[in-house]
Amino acid sequence: MITYSPFWNTLKKSDETTYTLIKKHHISSATIDKLRKDKPMNTTTLNDLCRIFHCRLEEIAEYIPNENDQKL
């Protein structure tokens, strides 16, 4: 399972808010909702977030093994 809990920690440490992400950086409110609910997101959006925060992907998302993951 991909979780975006690192994103929320990165956001807290920055000067950004969800408001500035939406208004200044044009991140959609739907994307903010996906981050809140750990929903799938495309890599372009993850790239944009890394550029905004000048951070690595690990500071936005984390993979945590979960027994509910789809069987391969």
C-alpha positions in Angstrom: 0.0 0.0 0.0 1.2 3.5 -0.8 0.7 6.0 2.0 1.2 9.7 1.7 1.8 10.3 5.4 5.3 11.6 4.6 3.7 14.3 2.5 1.8 15.7 5.5 5.0 15.8 7.6 6.8 17.5 4.7 3.9 20.0 4.4 4.0 20.8 8.1 7.8 21.6 7.9 7.4 23.9 4.9 6.0 27.3 4.4 3.2 25.8 2.1 -0.3 25.0 3.1 -3.0 23.1 1.2 -4.4 26.5 0.3 -1.1 27.6 -1.3 -0.8 24.3 -3.1 -4.2 24.9 -4.7 -4.0 28.6 -5.4 -0.3 29.2 -6.0 0.9 25.9 -7.4 -2.4 24.8 -9.1 -2.6 21.4 -7.3 -6.3 20.4 -7.5 -8.4 19.9 -4.5 -9.1 16.4 -5.8 -5.4 15.7 -5.5 -5.3 17.0 -2.0 -8.2 14.6 -1.3 -6.3 11.7 -2.8 -3.4 12.5 -0.5 -5.7 12.6 2.5 -7.2 9.2 1.6 -4.1 7.5 0.3 -5.7 7.0 -3.1 -3.7 6.2 -6.3 -2.0 9.2 -8.0 0.0 9.6 -11.2 3.7 10.0 -11.2 3.5 13.4 -12.8 1.7 14.8 -9.8 4.2 13.2 -7.5 7.0 14.8 -9.6 5.2 18.2 -9.2 5.0 17.8 -5.5 8.7 16.9 -5.2 9.5 20.0 -7.3 7.4 22.3 -5.1 8.9 21.0 -1.9 12.4 20.5 -3.3 12.4 17.0 -1.8 12.8 13.3 -2.7 9.9 11.0 -3.4 10.4 9.4 0.0 9.3 12.7 1.6 6.0 12.5 -0.2 5.1 8.8 -0.4 6.0 5.5 1.3 5.3 1.9 0.4 4.0 -0.2 3.3 3.4 -3.9 2.7 -0.3 -4.8 3.4 -2.1 -8.1 3.4 -4.9 -6.4 1.5 -2.6 -5.7 -1.5 -3.7 -7.2 -4.8 -2.2 -10.7 -5.3 0.5 -10.9 -8.0 
